[in-house]
Amino acid sequence: MVDKKNGYAEIAIFYFSGTGNTWWVSEELIRQFTKLGRSARAYSIETISVGEASDLIFNSEIIGFGYPIHGSDLPKPMKDFISQLPEASGKKAFVFCTQWLWSGDGAAVGGTMLHDKGFNVLWGEHFLMPNNVTVSIISLPYTNDYNRLAGVLGRAARRAAFLAEEINAGRASLRGFNQVSFYLGSMQRVPFRKVYHKLRNDIGIDYDNCIDCGECVRLCPVDNFYYEDEVIKTKGKCVLCLRCYNFCPVAAIKHMDRPHLHGRGEPYKGPVKDFDPTVLIEKKEQKV
Ligand SMILES: Cc1cc2nc3c(=O)[nH]c(=O)nc-3n(C[C@H](O)[C@H](O)[C@H](O)COP(=O)(O)O)c2cc1C
């Protein structure tokens, strides 16, 4: 039984977000839970220690986990975070992923890891969100037109309302937790995992355009950037979240040695106008 007087929210959400989409869904879930009269709070996993997370897990009734899909898989920071958590002793949990188009079993992949950690995973959901892959080599369509994004976000908000209601009612609902989805997800995940380590060294600096503002150094979730003799360099341990690429103020991050195609406009800047990725790295008070 959770002691509501101890100041912890009933529902704690841990999320990783490269460029803001998963942050947005987490905050939308908080709004929906609040409407239903439940106290909920979301934490970027970049801002809490394992000890603090364990404390929140112990003191909250239900735990949520959210992440963007990378090749039908979890981003490395989320995998690392889950693997460091202590045994959850049957704590109720929900898991969600954000994706541009499709992942197969995106929520179930994290769900399996959480189940192995002792969580009782009762809910899994997929949220379609804007594409954040803006690198030149693939040239996938993306937009920073917030009128066009409004429809996508509206649908995601309705799905968040649905998930919050199912959780509130205690009705289990697990999207993509089946053999067909697993098989389809694996078709993308298995090759992606094979090339992942090679891809980790693909981010670089376009020194012709870099203004040396240090945003990439400040924002990177895994400290892939560092200064050497006053020049920004990379360590080859990128986790492919694209935060540096998308939020460099002058789009001076290169991918596979290719600078951003400036003719396509700025890289994706997050789901809301003037989104500031600082929210993903700034600590907030643990209790409500
Ligand atoms: C390396 C990488 C791989 C991705 N793979 C997929 C994918 O397999 N399927 C998909 O629908 N979206 C994929 N995406 C798009 C993101 O999952 C999607 O835009 C997500 O909402 C981004 O969330 P974030 O802003 O919280 O990082 C990929 C993005 C990246 C950076």
Ligand as a Chemical Component Dictionary entry (heavy atoms), coordinates in Angstrom:
data_LIG
# 
_chem_comp.id                   LIG 
_chem_comp.type                 NON-POLYMER 
_chem_comp.pdbx_formal_charge   0 
_chem_comp.three_letter_code    LIG 
# 
loop_
_chem_comp_atom.comp_id 
_chem_comp_atom.atom_id 
_chem_comp_atom.alt_atom_id 
_chem_comp_atom.type_symbol 
_chem_comp_atom.charge 
_chem_comp_atom.model_Cartn_x 
_chem_comp_atom.model_Cartn_y 
_chem_comp_atom.model_Cartn_z 
_chem_comp_atom.pdbx_ordinal 
LIG C1  C1  C 0 18.167 5.839  -34.978 1  
LIG C2  C2  C 0 16.670 5.974  -35.151 2  
LIG C3  C3  C 0 15.922 4.885  -35.559 3  
LIG C4  C4  C 0 14.542 4.997  -35.723 4  
LIG N1  N1  N 0 13.822 3.889  -36.088 5  
LIG C5  C5  C 0 12.492 3.984  -36.246 6  
LIG C6  C6  C 0 11.721 2.826  -36.568 7  
LIG O1  O1  O 0 12.237 1.726  -36.667 8  
LIG N2  N2  N 0 10.385 2.982  -36.754 9  
LIG C7  C7  C 0 9.767  4.207  -36.626 10 
LIG O2  O2  O 0 8.558  4.281  -36.829 11 
LIG N3  N3  N 0 10.456 5.309  -36.259 12 
LIG C8  C8  C 0 11.802 5.238  -36.065 13 
LIG N4  N4  N 0 12.521 6.350  -35.696 14 
LIG C9  C9  C 0 11.805 7.604  -35.444 15 
LIG C10 C10 C 0 11.615 7.865  -33.947 16 
LIG O3  O3  O 0 11.322 6.674  -33.254 17 
LIG C11 C11 C 0 10.464 8.840  -33.654 18 
LIG O4  O4  O 0 10.554 10.015 -34.386 19 
LIG C12 C12 C 0 10.418 9.123  -32.142 20 
LIG O5  O5  O 0 9.147  9.630  -31.824 21 
LIG C13 C13 C 0 11.476 10.106 -31.666 22 
LIG O6  O6  O 0 11.290 10.324 -30.293 23 
LIG P1  P1  P 0 12.158 11.338 -29.415 24 
LIG O7  O7  O 0 11.912 12.722 -30.007 25 
LIG O8  O8  O 0 11.597 11.223 -28.050 26 
LIG O9  O9  O 0 13.574 10.946 -29.541 27 
LIG C14 C14 C 0 13.896 6.240  -35.508 28 
LIG C15 C15 C 0 14.665 7.350  -35.084 29 
LIG C16 C16 C 0 16.034 7.219  -34.902 30 
LIG C17 C17 C 0 16.813 8.425  -34.437 31 
# 
loop_
_chem_comp_bond.comp_id 
_chem_comp_bond.atom_id_1 
_chem_comp_bond.atom_id_2 
_chem_comp_bond.value_order 
_chem_comp_bond.pdbx_ordinal 
LIG C1  C2  SING 1  
LIG C2  C3  SING 2  
LIG C2  C16 DOUB 3  
LIG C3  C4  DOUB 4  
LIG C4  N1  SING 5  
LIG C4  C14 SING 6  
LIG N1  C5  DOUB 7  
LIG C5  C6  SING 8  
LIG C5  C8  SING 9  
LIG C6  O1  DOUB 10 
LIG C6  N2  SING 11 
LIG N2  C7  SING 12 
LIG C7  O2  DOUB 13 
LIG C7  N3  SING 14 
LIG N3  C8  DOUB 15 
LIG C8  N4  SING 16 
LIG N4  C9  SING 17 
LIG N4  C14 SING 18 
LIG C9  C10 SING 19 
LIG C10 O3  SING 20 
LIG C10 C11 SING 21 
LIG C11 O4  SING 22 
LIG C11 C12 SING 23 
LIG C12 O5  SING 24 
LIG C12 C13 SING 25 
LIG C13 O6  SING 26 
LIG O6  P1  SING 27 
LIG P1  O7  DOUB 28 
LIG P1  O8  SING 29 
LIG P1  O9  SING 30 
LIG C14 C15 DOUB 31 
LIG C15 C16 SING 32 
LIG C16 C17 SING 33 
# 
